Amino acid sequence: MSKGVMSLLEEVRQPLVDEALRSPALLSDLAGLERYVAESYDARSFVELLQNADDAGAERFVIRRSGDFLLVANDGHHFTRVEFESLCRSAASSKHRGTSIGYRGIGFKSVVGFAEVVHVLSGELEATFSRERTAREILQARRVPLIRIPHPLETEDRTKFGVAVERLLSDGFKTVFVFAGLIASAIEAEFAAFDATALLFLRNVCSVNISGAAESVITLDRETRKSGFQSLHLTCRAGKTLWSVMERDEIALAFLHDESSIVPMKGEQAVVHAFLPTHEPTGFPFKLNGDISTDPSRTRIVQDERTAAVVKTAAQFIIELLERLILGSGDARLMSALIPVSDPRMAGFQRRSFRTDFYAAIQRAGRGKFEDVFCRPTWLNAADFDKLAKASGVKSIPRKFDSVEGLPGLLKFLGGKEATFENIAPALKGTAPSVTGAAEIAAHLTTLFSTRQVEPQSINPAWKLWSVGKRVVSLDEVKQERTSFDDGFVEAAVEKVGSPTELRRFITALTDKVTAAKLIPGGDAADAPGSGGTQAPKLNPQISLKRWRSAEQQVLSVLTALSWKVEDVSRQNIGYDIEGRTPEGKDAFVEVKAIEYPGQAFTLTSNEEAVARQKGNAYRLALVRQTGEYLEVAFIEDPVHNVKLTRQCRLWLWECQRMISTRSVSRSSESGLFCETGR
């Protein structure tokens, strides 16, 4: 060992030995702290070593098994005296926050969880961390930490792994950690838990080679586009993935791509990164990276001032992207990736987390920016709303975003409003909607009239709202015709109103009984879909469930199509929404829950849980999810015993976070109904 090596090693080592001899009790306390750190960093030691390599400017990172040893190497710069001292001391890192990923100096202690001895070889530095050797030197200590006092690497030890180390050094690697006395289960957990997306926000590392039971090579190619975002190609054993990273004020958002555009990622992937992945979800289908405070394990976020500043900046970034998209720049795939994975309005009732703070910050950042933006009302189709909104001068969400689930809810959360009939009415004098649109508007006005929310005299007879002879004309023009409304127009309006009587009553109020009888002849409309006929529909490809209905009505239609005899009792507050009998004649009680995505947590009130317990197998949950094209319904029998319920003290509700396998699913579109059952 050269004099230079002894100088560097002893310069760090001797003060640590002196401190331990003066205070062996402190050394024992540090051993306990080290064990706590190792437990906190469970299955994250490889990620911490990757972070250390990135901070050293490394581009390549290798993990390799060699006999009884595990070797971890990088091609970053050699250890300096200050860096090596930080490695030995707890919470004494030389790194500065914001310039390096790690800055506490305790992450390396996590290796205690899988090794008994650690050797470090970096340039001329060759050192060993060993509890046994430390205990022999500090006899007064009850217990000693592994990573504290470095010892000179003994020739006998170096001989055992020297060939493997020399091979790495000859390949251009500059720092090698050799781990001995391996704990097999912990090592396997480390290999299994390594997440390839840990490379996404690193500054330097672009190649990772992991050789365990099987070899895994991870590469990352970074390309900066003219549009200001980075395109990342991540290749690993699971395949190739493409990512787009957008940055603003040291905040980065990472979006997953398919062959053509951005796609929302799964909830378990969409986590916050403090350069390395945490366990905290972003609340959106994208990853977010920033200089965020975390607990010692770097898996949980600490809600301090620095984190709050990151949240505020990220929220402003989201609002800027939304504004840009609503003005027409961007596609629907990007907009879909900016929709919260859960209803942000519920965040105020949930335990505080990064997600709830992020939602609140976005609402504050969007205050006053979307108040003049109108969403399409549920009672009018997208094409007609787009045409009438433009003709009326109403600022609305571009039609290309109509299929984006959750966008209207997000815009309302940010201050936007759902358009009313009054907003689009000015266009109806000169712009005629389609026959379908006219029926939808007529049905909406009929409902408003039936509930005394609109007076007949407020309906302008010059508005083009009525379909005669396949043309949409004004009521003034209709009165001059000798024919009735088109059958398709009447059927569509009646289906939405629910009764031909209500539509006829509305037309009578606008005209007179004679004119109304001419426009809507009696008898024909009574057999129209939705007119209240007593014949139960049979399960066939022509059954149509309309998106405008409530979740309870949708489930009622599904069950009726399946030959159940059921009725809606949702307004009685008796612990379920639908009651009746199955085709086999058994009692059935169904509680309906609307969800936004599969696996979303939902709640049961204490009353619902009690009734479910009382009814047993006769009680069912119906989970309803409306997609752009389909209505999906999952039925869960006897939920008290077939789902895991956790009692939450917030409102004393029962929450389902995970369903077990037994269920039946129905999918319905505008054109047909498809049912599937299985286990």
C-alpha positions as CSV (number, residue, x, y, z in Angstrom):
1,M,0.0,0.0,0.0
2,S,1.5,3.3,-1.1
3,K,2.1,6.3,1.1
4,G,-0.6,8.2,-0.7
5,V,-3.2,5.6,0.0
6,M,-2.2,5.5,3.7
7,S,-2.4,9.3,3.8
8,L,-5.9,9.4,2.4
9,L,-7.2,6.4,4.4
10,E,-5.6,7.4,7.6
11,E,-6.6,11.1,7.2
12,V,-10.2,9.9,7.4
13,R,-9.8,6.9,9.6
14,Q,-7.8,8.2,12.5
15,P,-10.3,10.9,13.7
16,L,-13.1,8.4,13.6
17,V,-11.0,5.9,15.7
18,D,-10.2,8.7,18.2
19,E,-13.9,9.7,18.5
20,A,-14.9,6.1,19.1
21,L,-12.3,5.6,21.8
22,R,-13.5,8.8,23.6
23,S,-17.2,7.9,23.3
24,P,-17.8,4.2,22.7
25,A,-21.5,4.7,23.8
26,L,-22.0,7.0,20.9
27,L,-20.5,4.4,18.6
28,S,-23.1,1.9,19.9
29,D,-25.9,4.4,19.3
30,L,-24.7,4.8,15.7
31,A,-25.0,1.1,15.3
32,G,-28.7,1.3,16.2
33,L,-29.1,4.2,13.7
34,E,-27.5,2.2,11.0
35,R,-29.8,-0.7,11.5
36,Y,-32.8,1.7,11.3
37,V,-31.5,3.2,8.1
38,A,-31.1,-0.3,6.6
39,E,-34.7,-1.2,7.5
40,S,-36.0,2.1,6.1
41,Y,-34.2,1.5,2.8
42,D,-35.6,-2.0,2.4
43,A,-34.8,-3.3,-1.1
44,R,-33.5,0.1,-2.2
45,S,-29.8,-0.2,-1.7
46,F,-29.1,-0.8,-5.4
47,V,-31.0,2.4,-6.2
48,E,-28.9,4.3,-3.6
49,L,-25.7,3.0,-5.1
50,L,-27.0,4.1,-8.5
51,Q,-27.6,7.6,-7.1
52,N,-24.0,7.7,-5.8
53,A,-22.7,6.8,-9.2
54,D,-24.7,9.5,-10.9
55,D,-23.5,12.1,-8.4
56,A,-19.9,11.0,-9.3
57,G,-20.6,11.7,-12.9
58,A,-20.8,8.1,-14.0
59,E,-22.4,7.1,-17.3
60,R,-22.1,3.3,-16.7
61,F,-23.2,1.3,-13.6
62,V,-22.7,-2.4,-13.1
63,I,-23.9,-4.9,-10.5
64,R,-22.3,-8.3,-10.8
65,R,-22.2,-11.6,-8.8
66,S,-18.8,-13.2,-8.6
67,G,-18.8,-16.4,-6.4
68,D,-19.5,-15.4,-2.8
69,F,-19.2,-11.7,-3.6
70,L,-21.3,-8.9,-5.1
71,L,-19.5,-6.3,-7.1
72,V,-21.0,-2.8,-7.8
73,A,-18.9,-0.5,-10.1
74,N,-19.3,2.8,-11.9
75,D,-17.1,4.9,-14.2
76,G,-17.5,8.2,-12.3
77,H,-14.6,10.0,-10.7
78,H,-12.6,8.5,-7.9
79,F,-13.5,9.2,-4.3
80,T,-12.1,12.4,-2.9
81,R,-11.1,12.7,0.8
82,V,-14.3,14.7,1.5
83,E,-16.5,12.3,-0.3
84,F,-15.0,9.3,1.5
85,E,-15.4,10.9,4.9
86,S,-19.1,11.6,4.1
87,L,-19.4,7.9,3.2
88,C,-18.2,7.0,6.7
89,R,-20.1,9.6,8.7
90,S,-23.9,9.6,9.2
91,A,-25.8,12.7,7.8
92,A,-22.6,14.5,7.0
93,S,-22.7,14.5,3.2
94,S,-20.5,16.9,1.2
95,K,-23.2,17.2,-1.4
96,H,-25.3,20.3,-1.7
97,R,-29.1,20.0,-2.1
98,G,-30.2,20.8,-5.7
99,T,-26.8,20.0,-7.2
100,S,-26.7,16.4,-6.2
101,I,-29.4,13.7,-5.9
102,G,-28.2,12.5,-2.5
103,Y,-27.3,15.0,0.1
104,R,-27.7,13.5,3.6
105,G,-24.8,11.1,3.5
106,I,-26.8,8.2,5.0
107,G,-28.0,6.3,1.9
108,F,-24.9,4.2,1.6
109,K,-25.6,2.8,5.1
110,S,-28.5,0.9,3.6
111,V,-26.1,-1.8,2.3
112,V,-26.0,-3.1,5.9
113,G,-29.3,-4.9,5.0
114,F,-27.6,-7.4,2.7
115,A,-23.9,-7.6,3.5
116,E,-21.6,-8.2,6.5
117,V,-18.4,-6.7,5.0
118,V,-17.8,-4.0,2.4
119,H,-14.6,-3.3,0.5
120,V,-14.1,0.0,-1.4
121,L,-11.6,0.3,-4.2
122,S,-11.4,3.7,-5.9
123,G,-8.1,4.9,-7.5
124,E,-5.4,4.4,-4.9
125,L,-8.0,4.1,-2.1
126,E,-8.5,0.5,-0.8
127,A,-10.5,0.2,2.4
128,T,-12.6,-2.3,4.3
129,F,-15.7,-1.8,6.5
130,S,-16.0,-4.7,9.0
131,R,-17.8,-4.9,12.3
132,E,-15.5,-7.6,13.5
133,R,-12.4,-5.5,12.9
134,T,-14.0,-2.4,14.4
135,A,-15.1,-4.4,17.5
136,R,-11.5,-5.6,18.0
137,E,-10.3,-2.1,17.9
138,I,-13.0,-0.4,20.1
139,L,-13.3,-2.9,22.9
140,Q,-15.4,-0.7,25.1
141,A,-18.3,-0.5,22.7
142,R,-21.3,-2.9,23.3
143,R,-22.0,-3.0,19.5
144,V,-20.5,-1.3,16.5
145,P,-21.8,-0.1,13.1
146,L,-20.6,-1.5,9.9
147,I,-20.1,1.7,8.0
148,R,-18.2,4.0,10.3
149,I,-14.5,3.2,10.7
150,P,-12.6,2.1,7.6
151,H,-9.7,-0.3,7.8
152,P,-6.9,-1.0,5.3
153,L,-7.8,-3.7,2.8
154,E,-5.9,-6.9,3.7
155,T,-4.0,-8.7,1.0
156,E,-5.7,-12.0,1.8
157,D,-9.1,-10.4,1.2
158,R,-8.1,-8.8,-2.1
159,T,-6.8,-12.0,-3.4
160,K,-10.2,-13.6,-3.2
161,F,-11.9,-11.1,-5.5
162,G,-8.9,-9.4,-7.2
163,V,-9.4,-11.0,-10.6
164,A,-13.1,-9.8,-10.8
165,V,-12.1,-6.3,-9.7
166,E,-9.2,-6.1,-12.2
167,R,-11.6,-7.1,-15.0
168,L,-13.9,-4.2,-14.1
169,L,-11.0,-1.7,-13.8
170,S,-9.7,-2.8,-17.2
171,D,-13.2,-2.1,-18.7
172,G,-12.9,1.5,-17.6
173,F,-14.7,1.4,-14.3
174,K,-13.1,3.6,-11.6
175,T,-14.8,2.8,-8.4
176,V,-15.7,-0.8,-7.2
177,F,-17.6,-1.8,-4.1
178,V,-17.2,-5.4,-3.1
179,F,-19.8,-6.8,-0.7
180,A,-19.1,-10.0,1.3
181,G,-21.0,-12.1,3.8
182,L,-24.1,-11.7,1.6
183,I,-27.7,-12.2,2.9
184,A,-29.2,-14.3,0.1
185,S,-32.9,-13.3,0.6
186,A,-32.0,-9.6,0.8
187,I,-29.9,-9.7,-2.3
188,E,-32.7,-11.4,-4.3
189,A,-35.1,-8.8,-3.0
190,E,-32.8,-6.1,-4.3
191,F,-32.5,-7.7,-7.7
192,A,-36.3,-8.1,-8.0
193,A,-37.1,-4.6,-6.8
194,F,-34.8,-2.6,-9.1
195,D,-36.9,-0.2,-11.1
196,A,-35.6,0.7,-14.6
197,T,-37.5,4.0,-14.5
198,A,-35.0,5.1,-11.8
199,L,-32.8,6.2,-14.7
200,L,-35.4,8.7,-16.1
201,F,-34.4,11.7,-14.1
202,L,-30.7,10.9,-13.4
203,R,-28.3,13.5,-14.8
204,N,-25.5,11.2,-16.1
205,V,-26.1,7.4,-15.9
206,C,-27.4,6.0,-19.1
207,S,-26.3,2.3,-18.9
208,V,-27.0,-0.2,-16.2
209,N,-25.9,-3.8,-16.3
210,I,-27.2,-6.2,-13.6
211,S,-26.0,-9.7,-13.5
212,G,-27.8,-11.9,-10.9
213,A,-29.6,-15.1,-11.6
214,A,-30.2,-13.6,-15.0
215,E,-28.5,-10.8,-16.8
216,S,-30.4,-7.5,-17.3
217,V,-29.1,-4.6,-19.3
218,I,-30.8,-1.3,-19.0
219,T,-30.0,1.6,-21.4
220,L,-31.3,5.1,-21.7
221,D,-30.9,7.3,-24.8
222,R,-31.7,11.0,-24.3
223,E,-32.6,13.3,-27.2
224,T,-33.6,16.9,-26.8
225,R,-36.3,18.0,-29.3
226,K,-36.8,21.5,-30.7
227,S,-40.1,21.8,-28.9
228,G,-38.2,21.9,-25.6
229,F,-38.8,18.5,-24.3
230,Q,-36.6,15.4,-24.0
231,S,-37.3,12.2,-25.8
232,L,-36.1,9.2,-23.8
233,H,-35.7,5.6,-25.1
234,L,-35.6,3.2,-22.1
235,T,-34.6,-0.4,-22.9
236,C,-34.7,-3.1,-20.3
237,R,-35.5,-6.8,-20.0
238,A,-39.3,-6.0,-20.1
239,G,-38.9,-4.3,-23.5
240,K,-38.5,-0.8,-24.9
241,T,-40.5,2.2,-23.7
242,L,-40.5,5.7,-25.0
243,W,-40.9,8.7,-22.7
244,S,-41.4,12.5,-23.1
245,V,-40.0,14.7,-20.4
246,M,-41.2,18.3,-20.2
247,E,-39.3,20.7,-17.9
248,R,-40.0,24.0,-16.3
249,D,-38.1,25.7,-13.4
250,E,-36.3,22.4,-12.4
251,I,-39.7,20.6,-12.4
252,A,-39.9,17.7,-14.8
253,L,-43.0,15.7,-16.0
254,A,-42.4,12.3,-17.6
255,F,-45.1,10.9,-19.9
256,L,-45.2,7.4,-21.3
257,H,-45.5,6.9,-25.1
258,D,-46.8,4.3,-27.4
259,E,-45.9,4.2,-31.1
260,S,-47.8,7.3,-31.9
261,S,-48.4,9.6,-28.9
262,I,-48.6,10.0,-25.1
263,V,-50.6,7.4,-23.1
264,P,-51.7,7.6,-19.5
265,M,-49.6,5.3,-17.3
266,K,-50.9,3.0,-14.7
267,G,-51.3,4.3,-11.1
268,E,-48.5,2.2,-9.6
269,Q,-46.1,3.7,-12.2
270,A,-47.2,7.3,-11.8
271,V,-45.2,8.2,-8.7
272,V,-43.2,11.2,-7.5
273,H,-39.5,11.1,-8.0
274,A,-37.0,12.9,-5.8
275,F,-34.7,12.1,-8.7
276,L,-35.2,8.5,-7.6
277,P,-38.7,7.0,-7.3
278,T,-40.7,7.4,-4.1
279,H,-43.8,5.5,-3.1
280,E,-46.0,8.6,-3.3
281,P,-48.5,8.8,-6.3
282,T,-48.6,12.0,-8.2
283,G,-52.4,11.9,-8.5
284,F,-52.0,12.0,-12.3
285,P,-51.1,9.5,-15.0
286,F,-47.5,10.8,-15.2
287,K,-44.3,10.9,-13.2
288,L,-43.1,14.1,-11.6
289,N,-39.6,14.9,-10.5
290,G,-38.3,17.8,-8.4
291,D,-36.2,18.8,-5.4
292,I,-38.6,17.4,-3.0
293,S,-38.0,16.6,0.7
294,T,-38.3,13.0,1.7
295,D,-37.9,10.8,4.8
296,P,-34.5,9.1,5.3
297,S,-35.6,6.2,3.1
298,R,-36.5,8.5,0.3
299,T,-39.7,6.7,-0.3
300,R,-42.1,9.0,1.6
301,I,-42.5,12.7,1.0
302,V,-42.1,15.3,3.8
303,Q,-44.5,18.2,3.5
304,D,-42.2,21.0,4.3
305,E,-41.6,24.5,2.7
306,R,-39.3,23.1,0.0
307,T,-41.8,20.5,-1.0
308,A,-44.6,23.1,-1.0
309,A,-42.5,25.3,-3.4
310,V,-42.1,22.4,-5.8
311,V,-45.8,21.6,-5.6
312,K,-46.6,25.3,-6.4
313,T,-44.3,25.4,-9.4
314,A,-45.6,22.0,-10.7
315,A,-49.2,23.2,-10.3
316,Q,-48.4,26.3,-12.4
317,F,-46.8,24.1,-15.0
318,I,-50.0,22.0,-15.2
319,I,-52.2,25.1,-15.6
320,E,-50.0,26.4,-18.4
321,L,-50.2,23.1,-20.3
322,L,-54.0,23.1,-19.9
323,E,-54.4,26.6,-21.1
324,R,-52.2,25.8,-24.1
325,L,-54.3,22.8,-24.9
326,I,-57.7,24.5,-24.6
327,L,-56.5,27.2,-27.0
328,G,-56.1,24.4,-29.5
329,S,-52.4,23.5,-29.3
330,G,-51.8,19.8,-28.6
331,D,-53.6,16.5,-29.0
332,A,-56.2,14.6,-26.9
333,R,-53.6,12.1,-25.7
334,L,-51.6,14.8,-23.9
335,M,-54.9,16.2,-22.4
336,S,-55.8,12.7,-21.2
337,A,-52.5,12.5,-19.4
338,L,-53.3,15.7,-17.5
339,I,-56.5,14.4,-16.0
340,P,-56.4,13.4,-12.3
341,V,-56.8,9.7,-11.6
342,S,-59.4,10.5,-8.9
343,D,-61.9,13.2,-8.2
344,P,-59.8,16.2,-7.0
345,R,-62.9,17.6,-5.2
346,M,-62.7,14.7,-2.7
347,A,-59.1,15.5,-1.7
348,G,-60.2,17.8,1.0
349,F,-61.8,14.9,2.8
350,Q,-58.8,12.7,2.6
351,R,-55.5,12.3,4.6
352,R,-53.0,14.9,3.6
353,S,-50.5,13.7,1.0
354,F,-48.5,15.0,-1.9
355,R,-51.5,14.2,-4.1
356,T,-54.0,16.2,-2.0
357,D,-51.6,19.1,-1.8
358,F,-51.0,19.0,-5.5
359,Y,-54.7,19.1,-6.3
360,A,-55.2,22.0,-4.0
361,A,-52.3,23.9,-5.5
362,I,-53.6,23.3,-9.1
363,Q,-56.9,24.7,-8.1
364,R,-55.3,27.8,-6.6
365,A,-53.1,28.2,-9.7
366,G,-56.1,27.9,-12.0
367,R,-58.2,30.5,-10.1
368,G,-59.7,33.0,-12.6
369,K,-58.2,31.3,-15.7
370,F,-61.1,29.1,-16.7
371,E,-64.2,30.9,-15.6
372,D,-65.1,31.8,-19.2
373,V,-64.6,28.2,-20.5
374,F,-67.7,26.2,-20.9
375,C,-68.0,22.4,-20.9
376,R,-70.4,20.5,-23.1
377,P,-73.6,19.8,-21.2
378,T,-74.5,16.1,-20.9
379,W,-77.8,16.6,-22.6
380,L,-76.3,17.7,-26.0
381,N,-74.0,15.8,-28.3
382,A,-70.5,17.0,-29.1
383,A,-70.9,18.0,-32.7
384,D,-74.0,20.1,-32.2
385,F,-72.6,21.8,-29.1
386,D,-69.4,22.7,-30.9
387,K,-71.4,24.2,-33.8
388,L,-73.8,26.1,-31.5
389,A,-71.1,27.3,-29.1
390,K,-69.1,28.8,-32.0
391,A,-72.2,30.5,-33.4
392,S,-73.0,31.9,-30.0
393,G,-69.5,33.1,-29.3
394,V,-69.1,30.8,-26.3
395,K,-65.6,29.7,-25.4
396,S,-65.7,26.0,-25.0
397,I,-63.5,23.0,-24.8
398,P,-62.3,22.0,-28.3
399,R,-64.4,19.1,-29.7
400,K,-61.3,17.0,-30.2
401,F,-61.1,16.7,-26.4
402,D,-64.7,15.5,-26.0
403,S,-63.6,11.9,-25.6
404,V,-61.2,12.7,-22.8
405,E,-62.7,11.2,-19.6
406,G,-62.7,13.5,-16.6
407,L,-61.9,16.7,-18.5
408,P,-65.3,18.4,-17.7
409,G,-64.9,17.5,-14.0
410,L,-61.3,19.0,-14.0
411,L,-62.4,22.2,-15.7
412,K,-65.3,22.6,-13.2
413,F,-62.8,22.0,-10.4
414,L,-60.8,24.9,-11.8
415,G,-63.7,27.3,-12.2
416,G,-65.1,26.3,-15.5
417,K,-68.8,25.8,-16.0
418,E,-71.2,23.5,-17.8
419,A,-72.9,25.3,-20.6
420,T,-76.6,26.0,-20.2
421,F,-79.3,26.3,-22.8
422,E,-79.1,30.1,-22.4
423,N,-75.5,30.0,-23.5
424,I,-76.2,28.5,-26.9
425,A,-79.8,29.8,-27.5
426,P,-78.6,32.9,-29.3
427,A,-77.3,30.7,-32.2
428,L,-80.6,28.9,-32.8
429,K,-82.2,31.7,-34.8
430,G,-79.6,31.3,-37.6
431,T,-78.0,27.9,-36.9
432,A,-80.0,24.7,-37.0
433,P,-78.7,21.7,-35.1
434,S,-78.9,18.2,-36.4
435,V,-82.1,16.2,-36.0
436,T,-80.4,14.3,-33.1
437,G,-79.3,17.6,-31.5
438,A,-82.8,19.1,-32.0
439,A,-84.3,16.1,-30.2
440,E,-81.8,16.5,-27.4
441,I,-82.5,20.2,-26.9
442,A,-86.3,19.6,-27.1
443,A,-86.0,16.9,-24.5
444,H,-84.0,19.1,-22.3
445,L,-86.5,22.0,-22.5
446,T,-89.3,19.6,-21.9
447,T,-87.6,18.5,-18.7
448,L,-87.1,22.1,-17.6
449,F,-90.7,22.8,-18.3
450,S,-91.9,19.8,-16.4
451,T,-89.9,20.9,-13.4
452,R,-91.0,24.5,-13.7
453,Q,-87.6,25.8,-14.5
454,V,-88.6,27.4,-17.8
455,E,-91.7,29.3,-18.9
456,P,-93.3,28.6,-22.3
457,Q,-93.1,32.3,-23.3
458,S,-89.4,32.2,-22.9
459,I,-89.1,29.7,-25.8
460,N,-88.6,31.8,-28.9
461,P,-90.7,30.4,-31.8
462,A,-88.0,31.5,-34.2
463,W,-85.5,29.1,-32.8
464,K,-84.7,26.2,-35.1
465,L,-85.5,23.3,-32.8
466,W,-88.1,21.1,-34.5
467,S,-87.7,18.3,-37.1
468,V,-90.2,18.1,-39.9
469,G,-89.6,16.4,-43.2
470,K,-86.0,15.6,-42.2
471,R,-85.4,19.4,-41.7
472,V,-84.8,21.2,-38.5
473,V,-87.0,24.4,-38.6
474,S,-88.5,26.9,-36.2
475,L,-91.9,26.6,-34.5
476,D,-93.2,29.4,-36.7
477,E,-92.4,27.3,-39.7
478,V,-93.8,24.1,-38.1
479,K,-97.2,25.7,-37.7
480,Q,-97.4,26.3,-41.4
481,E,-96.7,22.6,-42.2
482,R,-99.5,20.1,-42.4
483,T,-97.5,17.2,-41.2
484,S,-96.3,15.9,-37.8
485,F,-92.9,15.9,-36.3
486,D,-90.5,13.3,-37.8
487,D,-90.9,9.9,-36.0
488,G,-87.2,9.7,-35.3
489,F,-87.2,13.1,-33.7
490,V,-90.2,12.3,-31.4
491,E,-88.8,8.9,-30.5
492,A,-85.4,10.3,-29.6
493,A,-86.9,13.1,-27.5
494,V,-89.4,10.8,-25.7
495,E,-86.6,8.3,-24.9
496,K,-84.8,11.1,-23.0
497,V,-87.8,12.6,-21.4
498,G,-89.2,9.3,-20.4
499,S,-92.8,9.9,-21.4
500,P,-94.6,11.1,-24.5
501,T,-97.1,12.8,-22.3
502,E,-94.5,15.3,-21.0
503,L,-93.4,16.1,-24.5
504,R,-97.0,16.6,-25.7
505,R,-97.8,18.8,-22.7
506,F,-94.8,21.0,-23.5
507,I,-95.8,21.3,-27.1
508,T,-99.3,22.2,-26.0
509,A,-98.0,24.9,-23.8
510,L,-96.0,26.3,-26.7
511,T,-98.9,26.1,-29.2
512,D,-102.4,24.6,-28.4
513,K,-104.0,21.2,-28.0
514,V,-105.0,20.9,-31.7
515,T,-101.5,21.7,-33.0
516,A,-99.9,19.5,-30.4
517,A,-102.1,16.6,-31.4
518,K,-101.1,17.1,-35.0
519,L,-97.4,17.4,-34.3
520,I,-97.4,14.4,-31.9
521,P,-100.2,11.9,-32.9
522,G,-101.5,9.9,-30.0
523,G,-100.6,6.2,-29.6
524,D,-97.5,6.0,-31.7
525,A,-95.2,7.6,-29.3
526,A,-96.4,5.4,-26.4
527,D,-94.5,2.5,-27.9
528,A,-91.3,4.5,-28.4
529,P,-88.2,3.4,-26.5
530,G,-88.2,4.8,-22.9
531,S,-92.0,5.4,-23.0
532,G,-92.7,3.2,-20.1
533,G,-94.0,0.1,-21.9
534,T,-94.4,-2.9,-19.7
535,Q,-92.6,-5.5,-21.9
536,A,-89.2,-6.3,-20.4
537,P,-86.4,-6.0,-23.0
538,K,-84.6,-9.2,-23.9
539,L,-80.8,-9.5,-23.9
540,N,-79.9,-9.0,-27.5
541,P,-77.4,-6.9,-29.5
542,Q,-79.9,-4.1,-30.1
543,I,-80.2,-3.0,-26.4
544,S,-78.9,0.6,-26.0
545,L,-77.9,2.2,-22.7
546,K,-77.5,6.0,-23.1
547,R,-74.7,7.9,-21.5
548,W,-76.9,10.6,-20.2
549,R,-78.6,8.4,-17.6
550,S,-77.5,8.2,-14.0
551,A,-75.5,5.2,-12.8
552,E,-78.6,3.8,-11.0
553,Q,-80.6,4.0,-14.2
554,Q,-77.9,2.3,-16.2
555,V,-77.7,-0.6,-13.8
556,L,-81.4,-0.8,-13.7
557,S,-81.4,-1.2,-17.5
558,V,-78.7,-3.8,-17.4
559,L,-80.5,-5.9,-14.9
560,T,-83.8,-5.5,-16.7
561,A,-82.0,-6.7,-19.9
562,L,-80.9,-9.7,-17.9
563,S,-84.5,-10.5,-17.1
564,W,-84.4,-9.3,-13.5
565,K,-87.6,-7.8,-12.1
566,V,-86.2,-4.7,-10.4
567,E,-87.1,-1.1,-9.4
568,D,-85.2,2.0,-8.4
569,V,-85.4,2.8,-4.7
570,S,-82.3,5.0,-4.6
571,R,-84.2,8.0,-3.1
572,Q,-85.4,6.1,-0.1
573,N,-82.0,5.9,1.7
574,I,-82.5,2.3,2.8
575,G,-78.9,1.0,2.2
576,Y,-79.3,0.1,-1.5
577,D,-80.4,1.7,-4.7
578,I,-82.2,-1.2,-6.5
579,E,-84.4,-4.0,-5.2
580,G,-86.3,-6.8,-6.9
581,R,-85.9,-10.4,-7.9
582,T,-83.4,-12.4,-10.0
583,P,-84.6,-14.5,-13.0
584,E,-84.5,-17.4,-10.5
585,G,-87.0,-15.6,-8.3
586,K,-84.5,-14.8,-5.5
587,D,-84.5,-11.5,-3.6
588,A,-81.9,-9.0,-4.8
589,F,-80.7,-5.8,-3.3
590,V,-78.2,-3.7,-5.3
591,E,-76.1,-0.7,-4.2
592,V,-74.6,1.2,-7.1
593,K,-71.1,2.9,-6.9
594,A,-69.7,5.0,-9.8
595,I,-65.9,4.7,-10.2
596,E,-63.5,6.4,-12.7
597,Y,-61.0,3.6,-13.2
598,P,-60.6,-0.1,-12.3
599,G,-59.3,-0.7,-8.8
600,Q,-60.3,2.8,-7.6
601,A,-61.2,2.8,-3.9
602,F,-64.9,3.3,-3.1
603,T,-66.8,3.7,0.2
604,L,-69.8,2.2,1.9
605,T,-71.7,4.1,4.5
606,S,-72.3,2.4,7.9
607,N,-75.9,2.0,6.9
608,E,-75.0,0.3,3.6
609,E,-72.5,-2.0,5.4
610,A,-75.0,-3.0,8.0
611,V,-77.7,-3.8,5.4
612,A,-75.2,-5.7,3.3
613,R,-74.3,-7.8,6.4
614,Q,-78.0,-8.4,7.1
615,K,-78.9,-9.4,3.5
616,G,-75.9,-11.6,2.9
617,N,-75.8,-13.2,-0.6
618,A,-78.8,-11.3,-1.7
619,Y,-76.9,-8.0,-1.4
620,R,-74.7,-6.9,-4.4
621,L,-72.5,-4.0,-5.2
622,A,-72.6,-2.7,-8.8
623,L,-69.5,-0.8,-9.7
624,V,-70.2,1.4,-12.7
625,R,-67.5,2.9,-15.0
626,Q,-68.4,5.1,-18.0
627,T,-65.7,5.1,-20.7
628,G,-65.8,7.0,-24.0
629,E,-67.5,4.1,-25.8
630,Y,-68.6,1.6,-23.1
631,L,-70.5,1.4,-19.9
632,E,-68.8,-1.2,-17.7
633,V,-70.6,-2.8,-14.7
634,A,-69.0,-5.2,-12.2
635,F,-71.3,-7.0,-9.8
636,I,-70.0,-8.1,-6.4
637,E,-72.1,-10.5,-4.4
638,D,-72.1,-10.4,-0.6
639,P,-69.4,-7.6,-0.4
640,V,-69.0,-7.9,3.4
641,H,-67.3,-11.3,2.8
642,N,-66.0,-10.9,-0.8
643,V,-64.1,-7.6,-0.6
644,K,-61.6,-6.2,1.9
645,L,-63.2,-3.4,3.8
646,T,-61.2,-1.0,6.0
647,R,-62.9,1.2,8.5
648,Q,-61.9,4.8,8.1
649,C,-62.5,7.2,10.9
650,R,-62.8,10.3,8.6
651,L,-66.6,9.8,8.3
652,W,-66.9,6.3,9.7
653,L,-67.2,4.7,6.2
654,W,-66.2,1.3,4.9
655,E,-63.7,1.6,2.1
656,C,-62.9,-1.1,-0.5
657,Q,-59.3,-0.9,-1.7
658,R,-59.0,-4.4,-3.3
659,M,-61.6,-6.7,-4.8
660,I,-61.1,-10.5,-4.8
661,S,-61.7,-12.4,-8.0
662,T,-65.4,-13.4,-8.0
663,R,-67.4,-11.0,-10.1
664,S,-69.5,-10.6,-13.2
665,V,-69.1,-7.8,-15.7
666,S,-71.5,-6.2,-18.2
667,R,-70.3,-4.0,-21.0
668,S,-72.8,-1.9,-22.9
669,S,-72.3,0.5,-25.8
670,E,-74.7,2.7,-27.7
671,S,-75.4,-0.2,-30.1
672,G,-75.4,-3.2,-27.9
673,L,-74.9,-5.0,-24.6
674,F,-72.3,-7.6,-23.8
675,C,-72.3,-9.6,-20.6
676,E,-69.5,-11.8,-19.2
677,T,-69.3,-13.8,-16.0
678,G,-66.3,-15.6,-14.6
679,R,-64.1,-16.3,-11.7
